[in-house]
Amino acid sequence: MDLVTVLTALDPGDAQLARSRLEAAGFHPVIVNEDTALWMGTAITIGGILLQVPEAEASDAKEFLETPNTPTE
């Protein structure tokens, strides 16, 4: 299965939040390079923390992430 990067983050928290949003919407995200950021004790990694999804979901996942995350009441 080919994965496509839909988000590059410098902060592990941002990557986890985006992953959670995608999972809640039914996507199948994978985070890559987060261990490097945590090990370094900083959010700066070469290439950043990558949030990837299967190629078939990439277009919809990118569009979903671009939609503002509005809280529900």
QUITAMO-V672956 format. One record per residue. RES is the residue in three letters. PHI is phi as a letter, one per 20 degrees, with the letter a starting at -180 (NA if undefined). PSI is psi as a letter, one per 20 degrees, with the letter a starting at -180 (999 if undefined). OMEGA is omega in radians with two decimals (999 if undefined). Layout:
RES/PHI/PSI/OMEGA
RES/PHI/PSI/OMEGA
This chain:
MET/NA/p/3.11
ASP/e/p/3.10
LEU/d/q/-3.14
VAL/c/p/3.11
THR/f/p/3.12
VAL/d/i/3.12
LEU/b/p/2.98
THR/d/p/-3.08
ALA/c/q/3.03
LEU/d/i/-3.11
ASP/d/p/3.13
PRO/g/h/3.12
GLY/f/h/3.11
ASP/f/g/3.14
ALA/f/g/-3.14
GLN/f/h/3.11
LEU/f/g/3.12
ALA/f/g/3.10
ARG/f/g/-3.14
SER/f/g/3.11
ARG/f/g/-3.13
LEU/f/g/3.12
GLU/f/g/3.14
ALA/f/h/-3.14
ALA/e/j/3.07
GLY/n/j/3.09
PHE/e/r/-3.11
HIS/c/m/-3.07
PRO/f/q/3.08
VAL/c/p/3.08
ILE/e/p/-3.13
VAL/c/q/3.08
ASN/n/j/-3.12
GLU/f/h/-3.14
ASP/g/h/3.13
THR/f/g/-3.14
ALA/f/g/-3.13
LEU/f/h/-3.13
TRP/f/h/-3.12
MET/f/i/-3.13
GLY/m/j/-3.13
THR/b/r/-3.13
ALA/e/j/-3.09
ILE/e/o/3.07
THR/c/q/3.07
ILE/f/o/-3.14
GLY/n/i/3.10
GLY/m/a/3.08
ILE/e/p/-3.05
LEU/d/p/3.02
LEU/d/o/-3.04
GLN/c/q/3.07
VAL/c/r/3.05
PRO/g/q/-3.07
GLU/g/h/-3.11
ALA/f/h/-3.13
GLU/e/i/-2.95
ALA/g/g/-3.10
SER/f/g/-3.14
ASP/f/h/-3.14
ALA/f/g/3.09
LYS/f/g/3.13
GLU/f/g/3.13
PHE/f/g/-3.12
LEU/f/h/3.12
GLU/f/i/3.11
THR/f/p/3.14
PRO/g/q/3.12
ASN/e/n/-3.11
THR/e/p/-3.14
PRO/f/q/3.07
THR/e/q/-3.12
GLU/d/999/999
